[in-house]
Amino acid sequence: MKSESDRTDDGVEIVTGKSLAKVPRMPYFDEEWDFMDSYLGRFERFAESQKWNKSHWAMYLSALLKGQALDVFSMMPAEQANDYDKLKDALLKRYLLSADGFKRRFRSAKPETGETPSQFLTRLDNYLER
């Protein structure tokens, strides 16, 4: 058993009881400032750049959740909570990010202050894909 934290490519290893858990080097999800869809997109890009095995994504993400997002994870059956796609769907539903919600966002979208045309088109494309 290791007594100190060791850094790895996947994240930071921390001692939790008798085993090691990895915490990704990303900011925690903050309900006040973060938009869940954007946060998940950033998480996925980070996970892919780190070449993580997708079967571990749900556990890595769970280490970054707080508040109501953590409650969603905690209330899921273990076999579903360990499936990233099911966890992602549950989080999106909790934050009302359904297909209808994205349709409304797409139809009512306007460029935000300081947003470049390219950023606006990317945002519209993301709404459309959802």
N, CA and C atoms as a LAMMPS dump frame, in Angstrom:
ITEM: TIMESTEP
0
ITEM: NUMBER OF ATOMS
390
ITEM: BOX BOUNDS ff ff ff
-5.0000000000000000e+02 5.0000000000000000e+02
-5.0000000000000000e+02 5.0000000000000000e+02
-5.0000000000000000e+02 5.0000000000000000e+02
ITEM: ATOMS id mol type element x y z
1 1 1 N 0.849 -1.183 0
2 1 2 C 0 0 0
3 1 3 C 0.886 1.235 0
4 2 1 N 0.533 2.22 -0.817
5 2 2 C 1.301 3.45 -0.899
6 2 3 C 0.8 4.431 0.151
7 3 1 N 1.721 5.18 0.721
8 3 2 C 1.32 6.121 1.763
9 3 3 C 1.219 7.547 1.252
10 4 1 N 1.729 7.829 0.073
11 4 2 C 1.653 9.168 -0.492
12 4 3 C 0.96 9.105 -1.837
13 5 1 N 0.476 10.255 -2.299
14 5 2 C -0.154 10.323 -3.614
15 5 3 C 0.91 10.233 -4.691
16 6 1 N 0.66 9.456 -5.726
17 6 2 C 1.554 9.337 -6.868
18 6 3 C 0.814 9.828 -8.106
19 7 1 N 1.48 10.636 -8.918
20 7 2 C 0.858 11.135 -10.148
21 7 3 C 0.977 10.077 -11.235
22 8 1 N -0.061 9.972 -12.065
23 8 2 C -0.053 9.05 -13.189
24 8 3 C -0.584 9.783 -14.404
25 9 1 N -0.555 9.128 -15.566
26 9 2 C -1.12 9.728 -16.776
27 9 3 C -2.627 9.882 -16.661
28 10 1 N -3.287 9 -15.936
29 10 2 C -4.743 9.043 -15.804
30 10 3 C -5.216 10.109 -14.831
31 11 1 N -4.414 10.462 -13.877
32 11 2 C -4.841 11.4 -12.85
33 11 3 C -3.941 11.278 -11.651
34 12 1 N -4.442 11.621 -10.521
35 12 2 C -3.676 11.555 -9.284
36 12 3 C -4.182 10.362 -8.486
37 13 1 N -3.265 9.51 -8.06
38 13 2 C -3.664 8.376 -7.234
39 13 3 C -3.748 8.834 -5.794
40 14 1 N -4.826 8.491 -5.139
41 14 2 C -4.97 8.821 -3.73
42 14 3 C -5.282 7.548 -2.965
43 15 1 N -4.827 7.486 -1.754
44 15 2 C -5.077 6.313 -0.933
45 15 3 C -6.465 6.448 -0.323
46 16 1 N -7.297 5.431 -0.534
47 16 2 C -8.64 5.407 0.045
48 16 3 C -8.814 4.063 0.726
49 17 1 N -8.555 4.045 2.02
50 17 2 C -8.657 2.779 2.74
51 17 3 C -7.539 1.854 2.314
52 18 1 N -7.896 0.709 1.743
53 18 2 C -6.909 -0.283 1.335
54 18 3 C -6.586 -0.232 -0.141
55 19 1 N -7.267 0.637 -0.9
56 19 2 C -7.025 0.659 -2.338
57 19 3 C -6.7 2.067 -2.814
58 20 1 N -6.252 2.138 -4.04
59 20 2 C -5.94 3.425 -4.65
60 20 3 C -7.062 3.826 -5.592
61 21 1 N -7.403 5.101 -5.581
62 21 2 C -8.403 5.625 -6.515
63 21 3 C -7.75 6.751 -7.294
64 22 1 N -8.128 6.905 -8.544
65 22 2 C -7.555 7.948 -9.369
66 22 3 C -8.543 9.098 -9.509
67 23 1 N -8.062 10.298 -9.277
68 23 2 C -8.875 11.498 -9.433
69 23 3 C -8.327 12.241 -10.645
70 24 1 N -9.128 12.436 -11.679
71 24 2 C -8.647 13.145 -12.868
72 24 3 C -8.217 14.565 -12.531
73 25 1 N -7.243 15.056 -13.243
74 25 2 C -6.762 16.424 -13.043
75 25 3 C -7.638 17.385 -13.84
76 26 1 N -8.828 17.592 -13.352
77 26 2 C -9.801 18.508 -13.95
78 26 3 C -10.52 19.204 -12.812
79 27 1 N -11.089 20.388 -13.08
80 27 2 C -11.886 21.03 -12.029
81 27 3 C -13.154 20.23 -11.745
82 28 1 N -13.615 20.312 -10.523
83 28 2 C -14.878 19.674 -10.16
84 28 3 C -16.035 20.385 -10.866
85 29 1 N -17.14 19.653 -11.075
86 29 2 C -18.343 20.256 -11.641
87 29 3 C -18.933 21.191 -10.606
88 30 1 N -19.208 22.429 -11.003
89 30 2 C -19.78 23.436 -10.12
90 30 3 C -21.122 23.865 -10.695
91 31 1 N -22.207 23.513 -10.011
92 31 2 C -23.556 23.801 -10.51
93 31 3 C -23.8 25.28 -10.758
94 32 1 N -23.138 26.145 -9.994
95 32 2 C -23.352 27.58 -10.136
96 32 3 C -22.727 28.134 -11.404
97 33 1 N -21.617 27.539 -11.856
98 33 2 C -20.875 28.107 -12.971
99 33 3 C -20.848 27.232 -14.21
100 34 1 N -20.953 25.938 -14.053
101 34 2 C -20.802 25.022 -15.184
102 34 3 C -22.148 24.626 -15.778
103 35 1 N -22.175 24.474 -17.078
104 35 2 C -23.317 23.95 -17.81
105 35 3 C -23.009 22.467 -18.019
106 36 1 N -23.887 21.584 -17.572
107 36 2 C -23.594 20.152 -17.563
108 36 3 C -23.174 19.63 -18.941
109 37 1 N -23.85 20.046 -19.985
110 37 2 C -23.506 19.554 -21.321
111 37 3 C -22.079 19.953 -21.697
112 38 1 N -21.714 21.184 -21.411
113 38 2 C -20.352 21.658 -21.714
114 38 3 C -19.324 20.925 -20.86
115 39 1 N -19.657 20.712 -19.597
116 39 2 C -18.733 20.027 -18.695
117 39 3 C -18.479 18.595 -19.18
118 40 1 N -19.542 17.903 -19.576
119 40 2 C -19.382 16.538 -20.072
120 40 3 C -18.564 16.515 -21.359
121 41 1 N -18.781 17.504 -22.222
122 41 2 C -17.981 17.599 -23.45
123 41 3 C -16.505 17.781 -23.144
124 42 1 N -16.201 18.644 -22.18
125 42 2 C -14.809 18.86 -21.779
126 42 3 C -14.242 17.584 -21.162
127 43 1 N -15.038 16.919 -20.315
128 43 2 C -14.591 15.677 -19.7
129 43 3 C -14.256 14.638 -20.771
130 44 1 N -15.121 14.491 -21.765
131 44 2 C -14.904 13.495 -22.823
132 44 3 C -13.645 13.808 -23.628
133 45 1 N -13.445 15.075 -23.952
134 45 2 C -12.23 15.456 -24.683
135 45 3 C -10.985 15.152 -23.851
136 46 1 N -11.052 15.463 -22.564
137 46 2 C -9.925 15.207 -21.668
138 46 3 C -9.663 13.7 -21.591
139 47 1 N -10.714 12.915 -21.398
140 47 2 C -10.583 11.459 -21.287
141 47 3 C -9.979 10.868 -22.562
142 48 1 N -10.43 11.346 -23.716
143 48 2 C -9.887 10.849 -24.983
144 48 3 C -8.422 11.252 -25.145
145 49 1 N -8.081 12.482 -24.763
146 49 2 C -6.685 12.924 -24.9
147 49 3 C -5.757 12.142 -23.968
148 50 1 N -6.286 11.674 -22.84
149 50 2 C -5.506 10.88 -21.895
150 50 3 C -5.519 9.391 -22.245
151 51 1 N -6.288 9.045 -23.294
152 51 2 C -6.402 7.656 -23.761
153 51 3 C -6.903 6.715 -22.661
154 52 1 N -7.894 7.221 -21.886
155 52 2 C -8.484 6.398 -20.848
156 52 3 C -9.361 5.331 -21.473
157 53 1 N -9.435 4.202 -20.83
158 53 2 C -10.355 3.14 -21.224
159 53 3 C -11.768 3.63 -20.882
160 54 1 N -12.674 3.6 -21.851
161 54 2 C -14.019 4.144 -21.626
162 54 3 C -14.745 3.425 -20.491
163 55 1 N -14.37 2.204 -20.195
164 55 2 C -15.032 1.483 -19.104
165 55 3 C -14.736 2.12 -17.744
166 56 1 N -13.74 3.017 -17.663
167 56 2 C -13.403 3.702 -16.41
168 56 3 C -13.961 5.117 -16.335
169 57 1 N -14.51 5.629 -17.424
170 57 2 C -14.958 7.02 -17.475
171 57 3 C -15.981 7.358 -16.394
172 58 1 N -16.939 6.494 -16.144
173 58 2 C -17.984 6.791 -15.154
174 58 3 C -17.374 6.991 -13.769
175 59 1 N -16.435 6.158 -13.395
176 59 2 C -15.815 6.298 -12.073
177 59 3 C -14.966 7.563 -11.997
178 60 1 N -14.244 7.879 -13.072
179 60 2 C -13.457 9.113 -13.081
180 60 3 C -14.382 10.321 -12.979
181 61 1 N -15.474 10.311 -13.74
182 61 2 C -16.407 11.428 -13.695
183 61 3 C -17.028 11.549 -12.314
184 62 1 N -17.388 10.445 -11.706
185 62 2 C -18.035 10.497 -10.388
186 62 3 C -17.151 11.189 -9.355
187 63 1 N -15.832 11.075 -9.501
188 63 2 C -14.914 11.727 -8.567
189 63 3 C -14.927 13.249 -8.715
190 64 1 N -15.501 13.755 -9.813
191 64 2 C -15.53 15.191 -10.085
192 64 3 C -16.896 15.824 -9.833
193 65 1 N -17.872 15.015 -9.44
194 65 2 C -19.225 15.526 -9.244
195 65 3 C -19.443 16.007 -7.817
196 66 1 N -20.301 17.016 -7.696
197 66 2 C -20.709 17.55 -6.389
198 66 3 C -22.203 17.829 -6.436
199 67 1 N -22.773 18.055 -5.284
200 67 2 C -24.16 18.502 -5.185
201 67 3 C -25.156 17.556 -5.83
202 68 1 N -26.086 18.13 -6.592
203 68 2 C -27.153 17.337 -7.202
204 68 3 C -26.618 16.356 -8.241
205 69 1 N -25.531 16.718 -8.905
206 69 2 C -24.944 15.802 -9.884
207 69 3 C -24.422 14.545 -9.179
208 70 1 N -23.808 14.723 -8.027
209 70 2 C -23.337 13.574 -7.254
210 70 3 C -24.519 12.753 -6.744
211 71 1 N -25.625 13.425 -6.395
212 71 2 C -26.83 12.713 -5.964
213 71 3 C -27.356 11.81 -7.072
214 72 1 N -27.315 12.296 -8.321
215 72 2 C -27.765 11.485 -9.458
216 72 3 C -26.937 10.207 -9.514
217 73 1 N -25.627 10.354 -9.447
218 73 2 C -24.741 9.186 -9.48
219 73 3 C -25.032 8.247 -8.312
220 74 1 N -25.164 8.805 -7.123
221 74 2 C -25.357 7.999 -5.911
222 74 3 C -26.661 7.226 -5.91
223 75 1 N -27.689 7.755 -6.556
224 75 2 C -29.003 7.095 -6.555
225 75 3 C -29.173 6.076 -7.681
226 76 1 N -28.185 5.971 -8.549
227 76 2 C -28.275 4.995 -9.639
228 76 3 C -27.848 3.616 -9.15
229 77 1 N -28.458 2.552 -9.692
230 77 2 C -27.957 1.208 -9.378
231 77 3 C -26.492 1.109 -9.823
232 78 1 N -25.676 0.373 -9.099
233 78 2 C -24.233 0.301 -9.36
234 78 3 C -23.905 -0.061 -10.804
235 79 1 N -24.608 -1.032 -11.37
236 79 2 C -24.283 -1.454 -12.742
237 79 3 C -24.562 -0.337 -13.757
238 80 1 N -25.541 0.522 -13.481
239 80 2 C -25.816 1.655 -14.374
240 80 3 C -24.865 2.82 -14.09
241 81 1 N -24.56 3.057 -12.835
242 81 2 C -23.66 4.155 -12.463
243 81 3 C -22.251 3.926 -12.999
244 82 1 N -21.88 2.692 -13.219
245 82 2 C -20.556 2.378 -13.758
246 82 3 C -20.518 2.371 -15.277
247 83 1 N -21.635 2.652 -15.922
248 83 2 C -21.728 2.743 -17.381
249 83 3 C -21.762 4.227 -17.741
250 84 1 N -20.711 4.726 -18.387
251 84 2 C -20.611 6.166 -18.658
252 84 3 C -21.808 6.694 -19.435
253 85 1 N -22.242 5.987 -20.464
254 85 2 C -23.354 6.478 -21.281
255 85 3 C -24.645 6.593 -20.47
256 86 1 N -24.892 5.638 -19.583
257 86 2 C -26.091 5.701 -18.739
258 86 3 C -25.979 6.821 -17.715
259 87 1 N -24.794 7.003 -17.159
260 87 2 C -24.581 8.098 -16.213
261 87 3 C -24.749 9.439 -16.914
262 88 1 N -24.189 9.559 -18.093
263 88 2 C -24.314 10.804 -18.867
264 88 3 C -25.783 11.101 -19.151
265 89 1 N -26.536 10.108 -19.604
266 89 2 C -27.967 10.302 -19.882
267 89 3 C -28.716 10.753 -18.629
268 90 1 N -28.416 10.128 -17.501
269 90 2 C -29.089 10.49 -16.246
270 90 3 C -28.755 11.93 -15.841
271 91 1 N -27.509 12.327 -16.009
272 91 2 C -27.111 13.701 -15.673
273 91 3 C -27.777 14.715 -16.6
274 92 1 N -27.823 14.405 -17.887
275 92 2 C -28.463 15.32 -18.841
276 92 3 C -29.953 15.458 -18.54
277 93 1 N -30.595 14.35 -18.181
278 93 2 C -32.025 14.42 -17.825
279 93 3 C -32.22 15.259 -16.57
280 94 1 N -31.356 15.082 -15.587
281 94 2 C -31.468 15.835 -14.333
282 94 3 C -31.365 17.34 -14.576
283 95 1 N -30.528 17.723 -15.511
284 95 2 C -30.332 19.144 -15.814
285 95 3 C -31.18 19.596 -17.012
286 96 1 N -32.213 18.812 -17.307
287 96 2 C -33.205 19.144 -18.341
288 96 3 C -32.575 19.428 -19.696
289 97 1 N -31.638 18.601 -20.074
290 97 2 C -30.958 18.768 -21.35
291 97 3 C -31.399 17.667 -22.315
292 98 1 N -32.7 17.663 -22.606
293 98 2 C -33.287 16.671 -23.49
294 98 3 C -33.253 17.171 -24.936
295 99 1 N -33.709 16.331 -25.854
296 99 2 C -33.769 16.712 -27.268
297 99 3 C -34.661 17.945 -27.454
298 100 1 N -35.793 17.996 -26.749
299 100 2 C -36.677 19.156 -26.868
300 100 3 C -36.012 20.428 -26.355
301 101 1 N -35.262 20.298 -25.286
302 101 2 C -34.56 21.448 -24.737
303 101 3 C -33.525 21.986 -25.712
304 102 1 N -32.821 21.09 -26.387
305 102 2 C -31.828 21.538 -27.367
306 102 3 C -32.502 22.121 -28.606
307 103 1 N -33.68 21.605 -28.971
308 103 2 C -34.428 22.209 -30.094
309 103 3 C -34.773 23.651 -29.772
310 104 1 N -35.261 23.863 -28.562
311 104 2 C -35.604 25.237 -28.15
312 104 3 C -34.371 26.134 -28.145
313 105 1 N -33.273 25.625 -27.644
314 105 2 C -32.041 26.415 -27.624
315 105 3 C -31.591 26.75 -29.041
316 106 1 N -31.685 25.773 -29.955
317 106 2 C -31.284 25.996 -31.344
318 106 3 C -32.143 27.091 -31.977
319 107 1 N -33.445 26.982 -31.788
320 107 2 C -34.371 27.938 -32.424
321 107 3 C -34.256 29.346 -31.852
322 108 1 N -33.899 29.459 -30.586
323 108 2 C -33.842 30.786 -29.955
324 108 3 C -32.411 31.319 -29.831
325 109 1 N -31.445 30.619 -30.393
326 109 2 C -30.042 31.019 -30.235
327 109 3 C -29.736 32.332 -30.939
328 110 1 N -28.964 33.14 -30.249
329 110 2 C -28.455 34.399 -30.786
330 110 3 C -26.991 34.476 -30.361
331 111 1 N -26.161 35.139 -31.163
332 111 2 C -24.752 35.267 -30.749
333 111 3 C -24.646 35.979 -29.402
334 112 1 N -23.807 35.445 -28.535
335 112 2 C -23.583 36.044 -27.222
336 112 3 C -22.518 37.13 -27.341
337 113 1 N -22.527 38.05 -26.407
338 113 2 C -21.535 39.122 -26.391
339 113 3 C -20.132 38.53 -26.371
340 114 1 N -19.295 38.948 -27.298
341 114 2 C -17.923 38.477 -27.365
342 114 3 C -17.743 37.153 -28.085
343 115 1 N -18.831 36.542 -28.525
344 115 2 C -18.754 35.252 -29.215
345 115 3 C -18.441 35.494 -30.69
346 116 1 N -17.435 34.803 -31.213
347 116 2 C -17.087 34.955 -32.621
348 116 3 C -18.099 34.196 -33.477
349 117 1 N -18.204 34.549 -34.773
350 117 2 C -19.123 33.793 -35.652
351 117 3 C -18.815 32.3 -35.653
352 118 1 N -17.542 31.939 -35.625
353 118 2 C -17.166 30.521 -35.612
354 118 3 C -17.644 29.835 -34.325
355 119 1 N -17.503 30.502 -33.192
356 119 2 C -17.97 29.934 -31.921
357 119 3 C -19.484 29.787 -31.922
358 120 1 N -20.189 30.777 -32.466
359 120 2 C -21.649 30.723 -32.535
360 120 3 C -22.095 29.551 -33.409
361 121 1 N -21.443 29.381 -34.573
362 121 2 C -21.798 28.265 -35.452
363 121 3 C -21.508 26.916 -34.795
364 122 1 N -20.42 26.831 -34.052
365 122 2 C -20.101 25.59 -33.333
366 122 3 C -21.165 25.299 -32.285
367 123 1 N -21.593 26.334 -31.574
368 123 2 C -22.649 26.162 -30.562
369 123 3 C -23.946 25.701 -31.226
370 124 1 N -24.304 26.324 -32.348
371 124 2 C -25.515 25.907 -33.075
372 124 3 C -25.4 24.458 -33.538
373 125 1 N -24.23 24.097 -34.042
374 125 2 C -24.01 22.722 -34.498
375 125 3 C -24.168 21.738 -33.344
376 126 1 N -23.653 22.099 -32.164
377 126 2 C -23.799 21.234 -30.994
378 126 3 C -25.271 21.079 -30.612
379 127 1 N -26.042 22.164 -30.642
380 127 2 C -27.47 22.075 -30.346
381 127 3 C -28.152 21.158 -31.358
382 128 1 N -27.808 21.329 -32.619
383 128 2 C -28.431 20.543 -33.69
384 128 3 C -28.124 19.061 -33.534
385 129 1 N -26.893 18.734 -33.204
386 129 2 C -26.5 17.33 -33.02
387 129 3 C -27.242 16.692 -31.844
388 130 1 N -27.509 17.463 -30.832
389 130 2 C -28.167 16.935 -29.647
390 130 3 C -29.637 16.708 -29.919
